[in-house]
């Protein structure tokens, strides 16, 4: 009898996906393959640069792990973890820029399958990347978006945050890695932390996020902060913690980082990535903390051209206060409808989607694509110029299309570290395990989820 038959026709597809993932995970533990039995998360790429990469993985029991890398001209490298532990972050150095390598992980006598990756270029050659965000809460929709992203050419990935519903929930992180495992094994993802990764005042969510996706310094060392930057070819990306109060360390770090980038040789583009951006016509609206603390003019005056965000679960593009922006929060979370239309809004569509971005010299091209593969719109710009867009596949009335479903989960939101949000908090997602419901748990995060 199928899981659907046993549980009835009312079971949502997202549960069936979770059920299948749980069964798959159990099968992996039981299987005779030592690789399958040992590795729970990963291996996946982090901090990919010109001459080094970090391979991360989590295994079922504390054991040593070794990363083996092969490349052109007989290149071979082997790097072992220093201790027996469950979570490993192994940095492999001595690589060449813009070069394709293969890596595999060895645990005991078992080895993972080889996976290829390509290092960052040392010159300012053209490159491509994918943007997606808000992958939480609906495994079926998340998996559909990831299947589409896997077909898109990209040198790396950028995630706008809210990877999971509860950053302190191990089962949800496990589900995330099971859905994105193949994708993250070959393409490094750079992440801007979302409010659902943060579980103030309990630090567990932040600890988990920093373990899995910490920002890094230029030399690959992980930063003990929820913000950072990296450069690829002629572009510098600023990964920001939008949930900050913007009255302390992050604001001063950003001011210094932007000033330093003004004199960076060969730099043509500056892109800010954060979860709750300055502009949105969805339920959350713009991030008022950015406005009140002068972050928007700081970005604009230091030649940031584009702000990419998520938080509202839809696609939106526009221009405001001298900044171009895109809201990309459609990687799986329940979709939101448009609540208002401000003068900065140029297109809004409530749809699961992702962005394909190509940068070639002074030109930036963005192709917004639905999970179905159809194109929302292709756009481009050069430097401080305005958007240039066409609408070959745009649906009539896309600026106000109602969503196929309303948000089914909510969270209480407040400034980081506060003990309550709007309305004093609400119940979080009820996780399911062993075909039964576990208790709902209260969580507090930042910035007004509805």
C-alpha positions in Angstrom: 0.0 0.0 0.0 1.4 3.4 -0.9 2.1 6.2 1.7 -0.7 8.2 0.1 -3.1 5.3 0.4 -2.3 4.7 4.1 -2.5 8.4 5.0 -5.5 9.4 2.9 -5.9 11.8 0.0 -5.7 14.8 2.2 -2.0 14.4 2.8 -0.2 17.3 1.1 2.6 16.6 -1.5 5.1 18.4 0.7 4.6 15.7 3.5 5.0 12.9 1.0 8.3 14.4 -0.2 9.5 14.6 3.4 8.3 11.0 4.0 10.2 9.8 0.9 13.3 11.7 2.1 13.1 10.1 5.5 12.8 6.6 4.0 15.7 7.4 1.7 17.8 8.5 4.6 17.0 5.3 6.6 17.8 3.2 3.6 21.2 4.9 3.3 22.1 4.1 6.9 21.1 0.4 6.4 22.7 0.0 3.0 25.8 -2.0 2.6 27.7 0.8 1.0 30.0 2.4 3.6 29.8 5.7 1.8 26.0 5.7 2.1 26.0 4.6 5.7 28.5 7.2 6.8 27.7 10.5 5.1 24.6 12.4 6.2 25.2 15.9 4.7 27.5 16.6 1.8 30.1 16.5 0.8 29.6 20.1 -0.4 31.7 23.0 -1.5 32.3 26.2 0.5 34.6 29.2 0.2 35.6 28.4 -3.4 38.3 30.8 -4.5 41.1 31.0 -7.0 43.5 28.6 -5.4 41.6 26.8 -2.7 38.2 25.3 -1.7 36.7 24.0 1.6 34.9 20.6 1.5 32.3 20.2 4.2 30.5 17.0 5.3 28.7 15.5 8.2 28.9 11.8 9.0 26.8 9.6 11.2 29.5 8.8 13.8 32.8 10.5 14.8 35.4 9.3 12.3 38.4 10.9 10.5 37.8 12.0 6.9 40.2 12.6 3.9 39.6 14.7 0.8 41.3 13.5 -2.4 41.6 16.0 -5.3 42.8 15.3 -8.8 43.3 17.7 -11.7 45.1 18.5 -14.9 48.7 17.5 -15.6 48.6 14.7 -13.0 47.7 17.0 -10.1 46.9 15.1 -6.9 46.3 16.4 -3.4 45.2 14.7 -0.2 44.0 16.5 3.0 42.9 14.7 6.1 40.9 16.0 9.1 42.9 16.3 12.3 40.5 14.6 14.6 37.7 12.1 14.7 34.4 14.0 14.6 31.0 14.1 12.9 31.3 17.4 11.1 34.3 18.1 8.9 35.5 21.3 7.1 38.6 20.4 5.1 40.4 23.2 3.3 42.4 22.1 0.2 44.9 24.7 -1.1 47.5 24.8 -3.9 44.9 24.9 -6.8 45.2 26.9 -10.0 42.6 29.6 -11.0 39.9 28.8 -13.5 40.8 25.1 -13.4 38.5 22.1 -13.2 39.3 19.5 -10.5 37.6 16.3 -9.2 37.3 15.5 -5.5 36.1 12.6 -3.5 35.9 11.9 0.3 37.4 8.9 2.0 36.0 7.5 5.3 37.7 4.4 6.4 37.9 2.1 3.4 35.0 3.8 1.6 35.1 6.6 -0.9 32.4 8.9 -2.2 31.8 9.2 -5.9 34.1 11.8 -7.7 32.5 15.2 -8.3 34.0 18.0 -10.4 34.3 21.7 -9.5 36.0 24.7 -11.2 38.0 27.3 -9.2 37.4 31.1 -9.5 39.3 33.0 -12.2 42.3 35.3 -11.5 41.3 37.6 -14.4 38.1 39.5 -15.1 36.6 37.0 -17.5 32.8 36.6 -18.0 31.0 34.4 -15.5 27.5 33.2 -14.5 25.8 32.5 -11.2 22.3 31.5 -10.0 20.3 33.4 -7.3 17.6 31.8 -5.3 16.1 32.1 -1.8 13.4 31.3 0.8 13.6 27.5 0.2 11.9 26.7 3.5 8.7 25.0 4.5 7.6 23.2 1.3 9.9 20.3 0.3 8.0 19.6 -3.0 8.3 23.1 -4.3 11.9 23.4 -3.1 12.8 20.2 -4.9 11.1 21.5 -8.1 13.2 24.7 -8.1 16.4 22.8 -7.4 15.8 20.5 -10.4 15.4 23.5 -12.6 18.6 25.2 -11.2 20.6 22.0 -11.8 20.0 22.6 -15.5 21.2 26.2 -15.4 24.8 27.0 -16.2 26.5 28.6 -13.2 30.0 29.0 -11.7 28.5 29.3 -8.2 25.2 30.0 -6.4 23.9 32.8 -4.2 21.1 32.1 -1.6 19.1 35.1 -0.2 18.3 33.3 3.1 15.6 31.4 4.9 17.0 28.0 3.9 14.9 26.2 6.5 11.9 27.1 8.6 13.7 26.7 12.0 17.5 27.2 12.1 17.6 25.0 15.3 15.8 22.1 13.7 18.2 19.3 12.7 15.6 17.4 10.7 14.9 20.5 8.5 18.6 21.0 7.8 18.8 17.3 6.9 16.0 17.7 4.5 17.6 20.8 3.0 20.8 18.9 2.3 19.0 15.9 0.9 17.2 18.1 -1.6 20.2 20.2 -2.6 23.0 17.6 -2.2 23.9 17.0 -5.8 23.8 20.7 -6.6 26.0 21.8 -3.7 28.5 19.1 -4.3 29.7 20.7 -7.5 28.8 24.4 -7.1 29.7 26.5 -4.0 26.8 28.5 -2.5 27.3 31.9 -0.9 24.5 32.7 1.6 23.0 35.8 3.2 21.5 34.7 6.5 17.7 34.8 6.8 15.5 35.5 9.9 14.5 31.8 10.0 18.1 30.7 10.4 18.2 32.9 13.5 16.5 31.7 16.7 17.1 34.5 19.2 17.6 34.4 22.1 18.5 30.7 21.7 21.8 30.8 19.7 21.3 27.3 18.2 20.1 28.5 14.8 23.0 30.9 14.4 25.5 28.2 15.4 24.1 25.9 12.9 24.2 28.5 10.1 27.8 29.4 10.9 28.8 25.7 10.9 27.2 25.1 7.5 27.6 28.4 5.6 29.8 30.8 7.5 31.1 33.8 5.5 34.9 33.7 5.0 37.9 36.0 4.7 39.8 36.3 1.4 42.1 33.5 2.6 39.2 31.1 3.3 39.2 31.4 7.1 35.7 31.4 8.4 34.4 34.6 10.0 32.6 34.4 13.3 30.1 36.9 12.0 26.8 36.7 10.0 28.2 39.0 7.2 31.1 39.0 4.8 32.1 39.7 1.2 33.8 37.9 -1.7 35.0 38.7 -5.2 34.5 36.8 -8.4 36.1 38.1 -11.6 35.2 41.9 -11.8 32.5 41.8 -9.2 32.4 42.1 -5.4 29.5 40.7 -3.4 28.5 41.9 0.0 26.6 39.3 2.0 24.8 41.1 4.8 22.8 40.2 7.9 19.6 42.2 7.1 18.2 41.4 10.6 20.9 43.5 12.3 20.0 46.7 14.1 22.6 48.6 11.9 23.8 50.5 14.9 27.0 48.7 15.6 29.7 46.5 14.2 28.1 45.4 10.9 27.4 49.0 9.9 31.0 50.0 10.5 32.4 46.9 8.8 30.2 47.6 5.7 31.3 51.2 5.6 35.0 50.2 5.6 34.4 47.3 3.1 32.6 49.6 0.7 35.3 52.2 0.9 38.0 49.7 0.3 36.2 48.4 -2.8 36.2 51.8 -4.4 40.0 51.4 -5.0 40.0 47.7 -5.8 41.8 47.1 -9.1 39.7 45.9 -11.9 36.4 46.0 -10.0 33.4 46.9 -12.2 30.4 45.8 -10.2 29.2 45.8 -6.6 26.2 43.7 -5.5 24.7 43.6 -2.1 22.9 40.4 -1.0 20.7 40.4 2.1 17.5 38.6 3.2 15.2 41.6 3.9 16.0 44.3 1.3 15.2 48.0 1.2 12.3 47.6 -1.3 9.4 45.2 -1.6 5.7 45.4 -2.5 5.0 42.1 -0.7 3.6 41.7 2.8 6.8 42.6 4.6 7.6 45.8 2.6 11.0 47.4 2.7 13.4 46.9 5.6 12.8 50.0 7.7 16.1 49.5 9.6 18.1 50.0 6.4 16.3 53.3 5.8 16.5 54.7 9.3 20.2 53.9 9.7 21.3 55.3 6.4 22.3 52.0 4.7 20.6 52.7 1.4 22.5 56.0 0.6 25.7 54.3 1.9 25.3 51.5 -0.7 24.3 53.9 -3.5 27.1 56.4 -2.8 29.7 53.7 -2.8 28.7 52.4 -6.3 26.6 49.5 -5.3 24.5 49.0 -8.4 22.2 46.1 -7.4 20.6 44.9 -4.2 19.3 41.2 -4.2 17.0 40.1 -1.4 14.3 37.6 -0.5 12.0 37.5 2.6 8.8 38.2 0.5 8.0 35.0 -1.4 7.7 36.2 -4.9 9.7 37.8 -7.8 10.0 41.5 -7.9 12.2 43.9 -9.8 12.5 47.7 -9.6 14.6 50.8 -8.9 14.5 53.0 -5.8 16.7 55.8 -4.4 19.3 55.2 -7.1 19.6 51.4 -6.6 18.3 48.6 -8.8 16.9 45.8 -6.9 15.5 42.3 -7.3 13.4 40.3 -4.7 14.0 36.6 -5.2 12.2 34.7 -2.5 10.6 32.0 -4.6 12.7 28.8 -4.0 10.0 26.8 -2.2 8.4 28.8 0.6 4.6 29.4 0.4 4.0 32.3 -2.1 2.9 35.8 -1.1 0.7 38.2 -3.0 1.4 41.8 -3.8 0.2 44.2 -1.0 1.0 47.5 -2.5 2.6 49.0 -5.6 5.2 51.8 -4.9 6.9 54.0 -7.4 10.0 51.8 -7.3 8.2 48.6 -8.4 8.5 47.7 -12.0 7.4 44.0 -12.1 5.9 41.6 -9.5 4.9 38.0 -9.9 4.0 35.5 -7.2 5.8 32.4 -8.5 8.4 29.9 -7.5 11.5 30.9 -9.5 15.2 31.6 -9.6 17.6 34.0 -11.4 20.3 33.2 -13.9 22.8 36.0 -13.9 25.6 36.6 -16.5 28.3 39.3 -16.1 30.5 40.2 -19.0 32.7 43.3 -18.6 30.4 46.2 -17.9 27.2 44.4 -18.7 25.0 42.5 -16.3 22.2 40.2 -17.6 19.5 38.7 -15.5 17.1 36.0 -16.6 14.3 35.4 -14.2 13.0 31.9 -14.7 10.0 30.1 -13.2 10.5 26.6 -11.7 8.6 25.3 -14.8 11.5 26.6 -17.0 9.5 29.4 -18.6 11.0 32.9 -18.5 9.5 35.7 -16.4 11.6 38.3 -18.0 15.1 39.0 -19.3 16.8 42.2 -18.1 20.2 43.8 -18.3 22.0 47.0 -17.3 25.4 48.6 -17.4 26.8 50.3 -14.3 24.5 53.0 -13.0 22.2 52.8 -16.0 18.6 51.9 -15.5 17.1 48.5 -16.2 16.6 47.4 -19.8 14.0 44.6 -19.9 11.8 42.8 -22.3 8.8 40.6 -21.6 8.7 37.8 -24.1 7.2 35.2 -21.8 5.6 37.6 -19.2 2.1 36.6 -18.2 -0.6 39.2 -18.7 -1.2 41.0 -15.5 1.9 39.6 -13.8 2.3 42.7 -11.7 -0.6 41.7 -9.5 -1.0 37.9 -10.0 -2.5 36.3 -6.9 -0.5 33.4 -5.5 -1.7 29.8 -6.0 -1.4 29.4 -2.2 -1.3 31.7 0.8 1.5 31.6 3.4 0.8 28.7 5.7 3.4 29.3 8.3 4.1 32.4 10.4 6.8 33.6 12.7 7.1 36.4 15.2 9.6 39.1 14.4 11.6 41.6 16.3 15.1 43.1 16.5 17.8 40.5 17.0 18.0 39.3 20.6 14.6 40.5 21.7 12.4 38.2 23.5 9.2 38.8 21.6 8.0 39.9 18.2 4.9 41.4 16.8 2.0 39.9 18.7 4.3 38.1 21.1 5.2 35.2 18.9 3.3 32.4 17.2 3.7 28.6 16.8 6.2 27.4 14.3 6.0 24.7 11.8 4.9 21.3 13.3 7.5 18.8 12.2 6.4 15.3 11.4 8.3 12.2 12.3 7.5 8.5 12.4 4.1 9.3 10.8 3.1 11.3 13.9 3.2 15.0 14.9 5.8 16.3 17.2 4.9 19.3 19.4 4.9 22.8 18.0 7.7 25.0 19.3 7.8 28.7 19.9 10.5 30.6 18.0 11.5 34.2 17.8 13.2 35.7 14.8 13.5 39.1 13.1 11.6 41.2 10.7 7.9 40.6 10.6 7.1 37.3 8.9 3.4 36.9 8.2 
